[in-house]
Amino acid sequence: MSVKIIPVDSRKTRREFVGLPYRLHRGHERWVPPIYSREMNYILPRKNKHMAHAETACFLARRNGETVGRIMTIINHNLEEVGAEGQARFCKFESVDDPAVAHSLFDAAEQWCRAKGMRKLVGPLGFSNQDSIGFLVEGYEESPCIDTNYNYAYIPTLIEDLGYNKEVDYVTYKLPITEEIPPLYTRLIERVTRNDAIRVLEFTNRRQALPYLPRILRFMNQTYREIYGFVPLTEPEIRSAALTFSQIFSPPFFKVVLTGDNEIIAFVLGIRDFTEGVIRTGGRLFPFGLATIKRSQKRARRVDLLLGSVKQSYRGRGLDVLMGVAMLKSAAAEGIDHFDTHMQLESNTAARAEVKRIGGYLYKRYRIYRKPL
């Protein structure tokens, strides 16, 4: 039976688009359902602040009347700020294990991008680095984190058979918690903190920390520019992202390094794992989903490190160690077993070496693909 591609342009097709993964992954071990309301808002221009400077198209694949695949394409005009003109992105790709379905979806996506003058298609990448990026290619036996892809193992094969090649890999480390701080780090911290003007700001409650969320996102706009795929956030996007983080972040795992005049020069933001709660609710926040998710965070023994950065002029001076030791101490006090370092570029050898130095080991790998158009 032939595959039919249809655009997502109505309430019915939007519901099909958002609902497809819940059906395809039913019974998929370790898969964490996305938050349904967030997924719906992602494809609605009136809800998604990123669409103010982007063009998008979503497609469904149907066969014999059944929806069997989907894909979303994005042209983010803010990419021109970071020298990525002519690059389109794909995301939200889901498919049954059938090359014909994958071919039909990507053919539609590529044609749409060519018609818009694009020269390259990369993905999975969303509007910004706060979206899920990369397909999982190693670590299927491990539990996923929120906002990371946990795809079927056949998905990378479908992509590669269509002529897509590796663009970059992101790696994730598991870092067991230990109360023993390496002597080298102790000496380094003593040297860094001799300058009384530099201090680590730590938080015991949400009220103290909330004003710093938009500040660290603006700081991130300055320091993330050299990171692959980064798109600077606009002020509306910063406010939206800060609101999202305010609902899930864990104050003990938010550290900000300040100078004497209160300039932010480094930060790290982590959250207690809440995937157990999301699985139990099926990705629905209402009527009781949010309460279930928050209860699961209290029981969690893993912290996911979502964001972190050091101002360029302060790199190599031990601020990452200063924050890392503070995080380790908080984790030990909170009964945490391990950190998930979230995604680090494979090429970031310095950061990877620091994680390995204190006992971390690589346990997941995610791949972004590319294809010239």
Contacts in CASP RR format, 6 or more apart in sequence:
PFRMAT RR
TARGET T0000
AUTHOR 0000-0000-0000
METHOD contacts of the structure
MODEL  1
MSVKIIPVDSRKTRREFVGLPYRLHRGHERWVPPIYSREMNYILPRKNKH
MAHAETACFLARRNGETVGRIMTIINHNLEEVGAEGQARFCKFESVDDPA
VAHSLFDAAEQWCRAKGMRKLVGPLGFSNQDSIGFLVEGYEESPCIDTNY
NYAYIPTLIEDLGYNKEVDYVTYKLPITEEIPPLYTRLIERVTRNDAIRV
LEFTNRRQALPYLPRILRFMNQTYREIYGFVPLTEPEIRSAALTFSQIFS
PPFFKVVLTGDNEIIAFVLGIRDFTEGVIRTGGRLFPFGLATIKRSQKRA
RRVDLLLGSVKQSYRGRGLDVLMGVAMLKSAAAEGIDHFDTHMQLESNTA
ARAEVKRIGGYLYKRYRIYRKPL
1 63 0 8 1.000
1 64 0 8 1.000
2 63 0 8 1.000
3 61 0 8 1.000
3 62 0 8 1.000
3 63 0 8 1.000
3 68 0 8 1.000
3 100 0 8 1.000
3 101 0 8 1.000
3 104 0 8 1.000
4 61 0 8 1.000
4 62 0 8 1.000
4 63 0 8 1.000
5 59 0 8 1.000
5 60 0 8 1.000
5 61 0 8 1.000
5 62 0 8 1.000
5 104 0 8 1.000
5 105 0 8 1.000
5 107 0 8 1.000
5 108 0 8 1.000
6 13 0 8 1.000
6 59 0 8 1.000
6 60 0 8 1.000
6 62 0 8 1.000
7 13 0 8 1.000
7 57 0 8 1.000
7 58 0 8 1.000
7 59 0 8 1.000
7 60 0 8 1.000
8 14 0 8 1.000
8 16 0 8 1.000
8 17 0 8 1.000
8 43 0 8 1.000
8 58 0 8 1.000
8 59 0 8 1.000
8 60 0 8 1.000
8 70 0 8 1.000
13 58 0 8 1.000
13 60 0 8 1.000
14 40 0 8 1.000
14 43 0 8 1.000
14 44 0 8 1.000
14 58 0 8 1.000
16 60 0 8 1.000
16 67 0 8 1.000
16 70 0 8 1.000
17 43 0 8 1.000
17 58 0 8 1.000
17 60 0 8 1.000
17 70 0 8 1.000
17 92 0 8 1.000
18 36 0 8 1.000
18 39 0 8 1.000
18 40 0 8 1.000
18 43 0 8 1.000
19 36 0 8 1.000
19 39 0 8 1.000
20 60 0 8 1.000
20 67 0 8 1.000
20 69 0 8 1.000
20 70 0 8 1.000
20 94 0 8 1.000
21 33 0 8 1.000
21 34 0 8 1.000
21 94 0 8 1.000
22 33 0 8 1.000
22 36 0 8 1.000
22 282 0 8 1.000
24 69 0 8 1.000
24 94 0 8 1.000
24 95 0 8 1.000
24 96 0 8 1.000
25 31 0 8 1.000
25 33 0 8 1.000
28 150 0 8 1.000
28 152 0 8 1.000
30 140 0 8 1.000
30 142 0 8 1.000
30 143 0 8 1.000
30 144 0 8 1.000
30 150 0 8 1.000
31 144 0 8 1.000
31 150 0 8 1.000
32 144 0 8 1.000
32 146 0 8 1.000
32 150 0 8 1.000
32 275 0 8 1.000
32 278 0 8 1.000
32 279 0 8 1.000
33 278 0 8 1.000
33 279 0 8 1.000
33 282 0 8 1.000
33 283 0 8 1.000
34 283 0 8 1.000
35 278 0 8 1.000
35 283 0 8 1.000
35 285 0 8 1.000
36 282 0 8 1.000
36 283 0 8 1.000
36 284 0 8 1.000
36 285 0 8 1.000
37 284 0 8 1.000
37 285 0 8 1.000
37 286 0 8 1.000
40 47 0 8 1.000
41 47 0 8 1.000
41 48 0 8 1.000
42 48 0 8 1.000
43 56 0 8 1.000
43 58 0 8 1.000
43 72 0 8 1.000
45 51 0 8 1.000
48 127 0 8 1.000
49 234 0 8 1.000
49 236 0 8 1.000
49 237 0 8 1.000
49 240 0 8 1.000
50 76 0 8 1.000
50 127 0 8 1.000
50 128 0 8 1.000
50 237 0 8 1.000
51 127 0 8 1.000
52 234 0 8 1.000
52 236 0 8 1.000
53 76 0 8 1.000
53 77 0 8 1.000
53 78 0 8 1.000
53 234 0 8 1.000
54 74 0 8 1.000
54 75 0 8 1.000
54 76 0 8 1.000
54 77 0 8 1.000
54 78 0 8 1.000
54 127 0 8 1.000
55 74 0 8 1.000
55 75 0 8 1.000
55 77 0 8 1.000
55 116 0 8 1.000
56 72 0 8 1.000
56 73 0 8 1.000
56 74 0 8 1.000
56 75 0 8 1.000
57 72 0 8 1.000
57 73 0 8 1.000
57 109 0 8 1.000
57 112 0 8 1.000
58 70 0 8 1.000
58 71 0 8 1.000
58 72 0 8 1.000
58 73 0 8 1.000
58 92 0 8 1.000
59 70 0 8 1.000
59 71 0 8 1.000
59 72 0 8 1.000
59 105 0 8 1.000
59 108 0 8 1.000
59 109 0 8 1.000
60 67 0 8 1.000
60 69 0 8 1.000
60 70 0 8 1.000
61 67 0 8 1.000
61 68 0 8 1.000
61 69 0 8 1.000
61 70 0 8 1.000
61 95 0 8 1.000
61 101 0 8 1.000
61 104 0 8 1.000
61 105 0 8 1.000
62 68 0 8 1.000
63 101 0 8 1.000
68 95 0 8 1.000
68 96 0 8 1.000
68 98 0 8 1.000
68 101 0 8 1.000
69 94 0 8 1.000
69 95 0 8 1.000
69 96 0 8 1.000
69 101 0 8 1.000
69 105 0 8 1.000
70 92 0 8 1.000
70 93 0 8 1.000
70 94 0 8 1.000
70 95 0 8 1.000
70 105 0 8 1.000
71 90 0 8 1.000
71 91 0 8 1.000
71 92 0 8 1.000
71 93 0 8 1.000
71 94 0 8 1.000
71 105 0 8 1.000
71 106 0 8 1.000
71 108 0 8 1.000
71 109 0 8 1.000
72 90 0 8 1.000
72 91 0 8 1.000
72 92 0 8 1.000
72 93 0 8 1.000
73 88 0 8 1.000
73 89 0 8 1.000
73 90 0 8 1.000
73 109 0 8 1.000
73 112 0 8 1.000
73 113 0 8 1.000
73 121 0 8 1.000
74 88 0 8 1.000
74 89 0 8 1.000
74 90 0 8 1.000
74 91 0 8 1.000
74 125 0 8 1.000
74 126 0 8 1.000
74 127 0 8 1.000
75 88 0 8 1.000
75 89 0 8 1.000
75 113 0 8 1.000
75 116 0 8 1.000
75 118 0 8 1.000
76 89 0 8 1.000
76 126 0 8 1.000
76 127 0 8 1.000
76 231 0 8 1.000
78 231 0 8 1.000
78 232 0 8 1.000
78 234 0 8 1.000
79 85 0 8 1.000
79 86 0 8 1.000
79 87 0 8 1.000
79 231 0 8 1.000
81 231 0 8 1.000
81 232 0 8 1.000
82 225 0 8 1.000
82 229 0 8 1.000
82 230 0 8 1.000
82 231 0 8 1.000
82 232 0 8 1.000
84 229 0 8 1.000
86 117 0 8 1.000
86 118 0 8 1.000
86 119 0 8 1.000
86 120 0 8 1.000
87 118 0 8 1.000
87 119 0 8 1.000
87 120 0 8 1.000
87 121 0 8 1.000
87 122 0 8 1.000
88 113 0 8 1.000
88 116 0 8 1.000
88 118 0 8 1.000
88 120 0 8 1.000
88 121 0 8 1.000
88 122 0 8 1.000
88 373 0 8 1.000
89 121 0 8 1.000
89 122 0 8 1.000
89 123 0 8 1.000
89 124 0 8 1.000
89 125 0 8 1.000
89 126 0 8 1.000
90 106 0 8 1.000
90 109 0 8 1.000
90 121 0 8 1.000
90 122 0 8 1.000
90 123 0 8 1.000
90 124 0 8 1.000
90 125 0 8 1.000
91 123 0 8 1.000
91 124 0 8 1.000
91 125 0 8 1.000
91 126 0 8 1.000
91 131 0 8 1.000
91 132 0 8 1.000
92 124 0 8 1.000
93 105 0 8 1.000
93 124 0 8 1.000
93 155 0 8 1.000
93 159 0 8 1.000
95 101 0 8 1.000
95 102 0 8 1.000
95 105 0 8 1.000
95 155 0 8 1.000
95 158 0 8 1.000
97 152 0 8 1.000
97 154 0 8 1.000
97 158 0 8 1.000
99 158 0 8 1.000
99 161 0 8 1.000
102 158 0 8 1.000
102 159 0 8 1.000
102 161 0 8 1.000
102 162 0 8 1.000
103 162 0 8 1.000
106 162 0 8 1.000
109 121 0 8 1.000
110 121 0 8 1.000
110 371 0 8 1.000
110 373 0 8 1.000
113 121 0 8 1.000
113 373 0 8 1.000
114 373 0 8 1.000
118 373 0 8 1.000
119 372 0 8 1.000
119 373 0 8 1.000
120 370 0 8 1.000
120 371 0 8 1.000
120 372 0 8 1.000
120 373 0 8 1.000
121 370 0 8 1.000
121 371 0 8 1.000
121 373 0 8 1.000
122 167 0 8 1.000
122 368 0 8 1.000
122 369 0 8 1.000
122 370 0 8 1.000
122 371 0 8 1.000
123 133 0 8 1.000
123 134 0 8 1.000
123 167 0 8 1.000
123 368 0 8 1.000
123 369 0 8 1.000
123 370 0 8 1.000
124 132 0 8 1.000
124 133 0 8 1.000
124 134 0 8 1.000
124 135 0 8 1.000
124 149 0 8 1.000
124 368 0 8 1.000
124 369 0 8 1.000
125 131 0 8 1.000
125 133 0 8 1.000
125 134 0 8 1.000
125 229 0 8 1.000
125 368 0 8 1.000
126 132 0 8 1.000
126 133 0 8 1.000
127 231 0 8 1.000
128 230 0 8 1.000
128 231 0 8 1.000
128 233 0 8 1.000
128 237 0 8 1.000
129 224 0 8 1.000
129 227 0 8 1.000
129 229 0 8 1.000
129 230 0 8 1.000
129 231 0 8 1.000
130 147 0 8 1.000
130 241 0 8 1.000
130 244 0 8 1.000
131 147 0 8 1.000
132 147 0 8 1.000
132 148 0 8 1.000
132 149 0 8 1.000
133 149 0 8 1.000
133 170 0 8 1.000
133 343 0 8 1.000
133 366 0 8 1.000
133 368 0 8 1.000
134 149 0 8 1.000
134 170 0 8 1.000
134 366 0 8 1.000
134 367 0 8 1.000
134 368 0 8 1.000
135 149 0 8 1.000
135 151 0 8 1.000
135 155 0 8 1.000
135 156 0 8 1.000
135 159 0 8 1.000
135 366 0 8 1.000
135 367 0 8 1.000
135 368 0 8 1.000
135 369 0 8 1.000
136 144 0 8 1.000
136 148 0 8 1.000
136 149 0 8 1.000
136 150 0 8 1.000
136 151 0 8 1.000
136 364 0 8 1.000
136 365 0 8 1.000
136 366 0 8 1.000
137 156 0 8 1.000
137 169 0 8 1.000
137 365 0 8 1.000
137 366 0 8 1.000
137 367 0 8 1.000
138 364 0 8 1.000
138 365 0 8 1.000
139 363 0 8 1.000
139 364 0 8 1.000
139 365 0 8 1.000
140 150 0 8 1.000
140 153 0 8 1.000
142 174 0 8 1.000
142 363 0 8 1.000
142 364 0 8 1.000
143 275 0 8 1.000
143 302 0 8 1.000
144 150 0 8 1.000
144 275 0 8 1.000
145 172 0 8 1.000
145 273 0 8 1.000
145 275 0 8 1.000
145 304 0 8 1.000
145 340 0 8 1.000
145 342 0 8 1.000
146 248 0 8 1.000
146 271 0 8 1.000
146 273 0 8 1.000
146 274 0 8 1.000
146 275 0 8 1.000
146 278 0 8 1.000
146 304 0 8 1.000
148 342 0 8 1.000
148 343 0 8 1.000
148 366 0 8 1.000
149 366 0 8 1.000
156 367 0 8 1.000
159 369 0 8 1.000
160 369 0 8 1.000
162 371 0 8 1.000
163 371 0 8 1.000
164 369 0 8 1.000
164 370 0 8 1.000
164 371 0 8 1.000
165 369 0 8 1.000
165 370 0 8 1.000
165 371 0 8 1.000
166 367 0 8 1.000
166 368 0 8 1.000
166 369 0 8 1.000
166 370 0 8 1.000
167 367 0 8 1.000
167 368 0 8 1.000
167 369 0 8 1.000
167 370 0 8 1.000
168 228 0 8 1.000
168 345 0 8 1.000
168 346 0 8 1.000
168 347 0 8 1.000
168 367 0 8 1.000
168 368 0 8 1.000
169 345 0 8 1.000
169 346 0 8 1.000
169 365 0 8 1.000
169 366 0 8 1.000
169 367 0 8 1.000
169 368 0 8 1.000
170 343 0 8 1.000
170 344 0 8 1.000
170 345 0 8 1.000
170 346 0 8 1.000
170 365 0 8 1.000
170 366 0 8 1.000
170 367 0 8 1.000
170 368 0 8 1.000
171 343 0 8 1.000
171 344 0 8 1.000
171 345 0 8 1.000
171 346 0 8 1.000
171 352 0 8 1.000
171 362 0 8 1.000
171 364 0 8 1.000
171 365 0 8 1.000
171 366 0 8 1.000
172 340 0 8 1.000
172 341 0 8 1.000
172 342 0 8 1.000
172 343 0 8 1.000
172 344 0 8 1.000
172 362 0 8 1.000
172 363 0 8 1.000
172 364 0 8 1.000
172 365 0 8 1.000
172 366 0 8 1.000
173 340 0 8 1.000
173 341 0 8 1.000
173 344 0 8 1.000
173 352 0 8 1.000
173 355 0 8 1.000
173 356 0 8 1.000
173 360 0 8 1.000
173 361 0 8 1.000
173 362 0 8 1.000
173 363 0 8 1.000
174 338 0 8 1.000
174 339 0 8 1.000
174 340 0 8 1.000
174 341 0 8 1.000
174 360 0 8 1.000
174 361 0 8 1.000
174 363 0 8 1.000
175 338 0 8 1.000
175 339 0 8 1.000
175 340 0 8 1.000
175 341 0 8 1.000
175 355 0 8 1.000
175 358 0 8 1.000
175 359 0 8 1.000
175 360 0 8 1.000
176 337 0 8 1.000
176 338 0 8 1.000
176 359 0 8 1.000
176 360 0 8 1.000
177 328 0 8 1.000
177 331 0 8 1.000
177 332 0 8 1.000
177 335 0 8 1.000
177 336 0 8 1.000
177 337 0 8 1.000
177 338 0 8 1.000
177 339 0 8 1.000
178 328 0 8 1.000
178 332 0 8 1.000
178 358 0 8 1.000
178 359 0 8 1.000
179 328 0 8 1.000
179 329 0 8 1.000
179 332 0 8 1.000
181 325 0 8 1.000
181 328 0 8 1.000
182 357 0 8 1.000
182 358 0 8 1.000
185 321 0 8 1.000
185 325 0 8 1.000
185 358 0 8 1.000
188 318 0 8 1.000
188 321 0 8 1.000
189 318 0 8 1.000
189 321 0 8 1.000
189 322 0 8 1.000
189 325 0 8 1.000
192 198 0 8 1.000
192 317 0 8 1.000
192 318 0 8 1.000
192 319 0 8 1.000
192 321 0 8 1.000
192 322 0 8 1.000
193 199 0 8 1.000
193 322 0 8 1.000
197 259 0 8 1.000
197 260 0 8 1.000
198 257 0 8 1.000
198 258 0 8 1.000
198 259 0 8 1.000
198 260 0 8 1.000
198 265 0 8 1.000
198 319 0 8 1.000
199 257 0 8 1.000
199 258 0 8 1.000
199 260 0 8 1.000
200 255 0 8 1.000
200 256 0 8 1.000
200 257 0 8 1.000
200 322 0 8 1.000
200 323 0 8 1.000
200 326 0 8 1.000
201 212 0 8 1.000
201 255 0 8 1.000
201 256 0 8 1.000
201 257 0 8 1.000
201 258 0 8 1.000
202 252 0 8 1.000
202 254 0 8 1.000
202 255 0 8 1.000
202 326 0 8 1.000
202 330 0 8 1.000
203 209 0 8 1.000
203 251 0 8 1.000
203 252 0 8 1.000
203 254 0 8 1.000
204 251 0 8 1.000
204 252 0 8 1.000
205 251 0 8 1.000
206 246 0 8 1.000
206 249 0 8 1.000
206 251 0 8 1.000
208 251 0 8 1.000
209 249 0 8 1.000
209 251 0 8 1.000
209 254 0 8 1.000
210 246 0 8 1.000
212 254 0 8 1.000
212 256 0 8 1.000
212 264 0 8 1.000
212 267 0 8 1.000
213 242 0 8 1.000
213 245 0 8 1.000
213 246 0 8 1.000
213 249 0 8 1.000
214 238 0 8 1.000
214 239 0 8 1.000
214 242 0 8 1.000
215 264 0 8 1.000
216 256 0 8 1.000
216 264 0 8 1.000
216 267 0 8 1.000
216 269 0 8 1.000
216 307 0 8 1.000
217 233 0 8 1.000
217 238 0 8 1.000
217 241 0 8 1.000
217 242 0 8 1.000
218 238 0 8 1.000
219 264 0 8 1.000
219 267 0 8 1.000
219 309 0 8 1.000
219 311 0 8 1.000
220 233 0 8 1.000
220 307 0 8 1.000
220 308 0 8 1.000
220 309 0 8 1.000
221 232 0 8 1.000
221 233 0 8 1.000
221 238 0 8 1.000
222 311 0 8 1.000
223 309 0 8 1.000
223 310 0 8 1.000
223 311 0 8 1.000
223 312 0 8 1.000
224 230 0 8 1.000
224 309 0 8 1.000
225 232 0 8 1.000
227 345 0 8 1.000
228 345 0 8 1.000
228 368 0 8 1.000
233 241 0 8 1.000
245 269 0 8 1.000
245 306 0 8 1.000
247 290 0 8 1.000
248 271 0 8 1.000
248 274 0 8 1.000
248 297 0 8 1.000
249 269 0 8 1.000
249 270 0 8 1.000
249 271 0 8 1.000
250 270 0 8 1.000
250 271 0 8 1.000
250 272 0 8 1.000
250 297 0 8 1.000
250 303 0 8 1.000
252 330 0 8 1.000
252 333 0 8 1.000
252 334 0 8 1.000
253 268 0 8 1.000
253 269 0 8 1.000
253 270 0 8 1.000
253 271 0 8 1.000
253 272 0 8 1.000
253 303 0 8 1.000
253 305 0 8 1.000
253 327 0 8 1.000
253 330 0 8 1.000
253 331 0 8 1.000
254 267 0 8 1.000
254 268 0 8 1.000
254 269 0 8 1.000
254 270 0 8 1.000
255 267 0 8 1.000
255 268 0 8 1.000
255 323 0 8 1.000
255 324 0 8 1.000
255 326 0 8 1.000
255 327 0 8 1.000
256 264 0 8 1.000
256 266 0 8 1.000
256 267 0 8 1.000
257 264 0 8 1.000
257 265 0 8 1.000
257 266 0 8 1.000
257 267 0 8 1.000
257 310 0 8 1.000
257 319 0 8 1.000
257 322 0 8 1.000
257 323 0 8 1.000
258 264 0 8 1.000
258 265 0 8 1.000
259 265 0 8 1.000
264 311 0 8 1.000
265 310 0 8 1.000
265 311 0 8 1.000
265 314 0 8 1.000
265 319 0 8 1.000
266 308 0 8 1.000
266 309 0 8 1.000
266 310 0 8 1.000
266 311 0 8 1.000
266 314 0 8 1.000
266 319 0 8 1.000
266 320 0 8 1.000
266 322 0 8 1.000
266 323 0 8 1.000
267 307 0 8 1.000
267 308 0 8 1.000
267 309 0 8 1.000
267 323 0 8 1.000
268 305 0 8 1.000
268 307 0 8 1.000
268 308 0 8 1.000
268 323 0 8 1.000
268 324 0 8 1.000
268 327 0 8 1.000
269 305 0 8 1.000
269 306 0 8 1.000
269 307 0 8 1.000
269 308 0 8 1.000
270 303 0 8 1.000
270 304 0 8 1.000
270 305 0 8 1.000
270 306 0 8 1.000
270 307 0 8 1.000
270 327 0 8 1.000
271 297 0 8 1.000
271 303 0 8 1.000
271 304 0 8 1.000
271 306 0 8 1.000
272 297 0 8 1.000
272 298 0 8 1.000
272 300 0 8 1.000
272 302 0 8 1.000
272 303 0 8 1.000
272 304 0 8 1.000
272 336 0 8 1.000
273 296 0 8 1.000
273 297 0 8 1.000
273 300 0 8 1.000
273 301 0 8 1.000
273 302 0 8 1.000
273 303 0 8 1.000
273 304 0 8 1.000
273 340 0 8 1.000
274 293 0 8 1.000
274 294 0 8 1.000
274 296 0 8 1.000
274 297 0 8 1.000
274 300 0 8 1.000
275 296 0 8 1.000
276 296 0 8 1.000
276 299 0 8 1.000
276 300 0 8 1.000
277 289 0 8 1.000
277 292 0 8 1.000
277 293 0 8 1.000
277 295 0 8 1.000
277 296 0 8 1.000
278 293 0 8 1.000
278 296 0 8 1.000
280 292 0 8 1.000
280 296 0 8 1.000
281 288 0 8 1.000
281 289 0 8 1.000
281 292 0 8 1.000
281 293 0 8 1.000
283 289 0 8 1.000
285 293 0 8 1.000
300 336 0 8 1.000
301 335 0 8 1.000
301 336 0 8 1.000
301 337 0 8 1.000
301 338 0 8 1.000
302 336 0 8 1.000
302 337 0 8 1.000
302 338 0 8 1.000
302 339 0 8 1.000
302 340 0 8 1.000
303 327 0 8 1.000
303 331 0 8 1.000
303 336 0 8 1.000
303 338 0 8 1.000
303 339 0 8 1.000
303 340 0 8 1.000
304 339 0 8 1.000
304 340 0 8 1.000
304 342 0 8 1.000
305 327 0 8 1.000
305 339 0 8 1.000
305 340 0 8 1.000
305 341 0 8 1.000
305 342 0 8 1.000
306 342 0 8 1.000
310 316 0 8 1.000
310 319 0 8 1.000
310 320 0 8 1.000
320 351 0 8 1.000
320 354 0 8 1.000
321 354 0 8 1.000
327 339 0 8 1.000
328 358 0 8 1.000
331 339 0 8 1.000
341 355 0 8 1.000
341 360 0 8 1.000
343 366 0 8 1.000
344 351 0 8 1.000
344 352 0 8 1.000
344 355 0 8 1.000
346 365 0 8 1.000
END
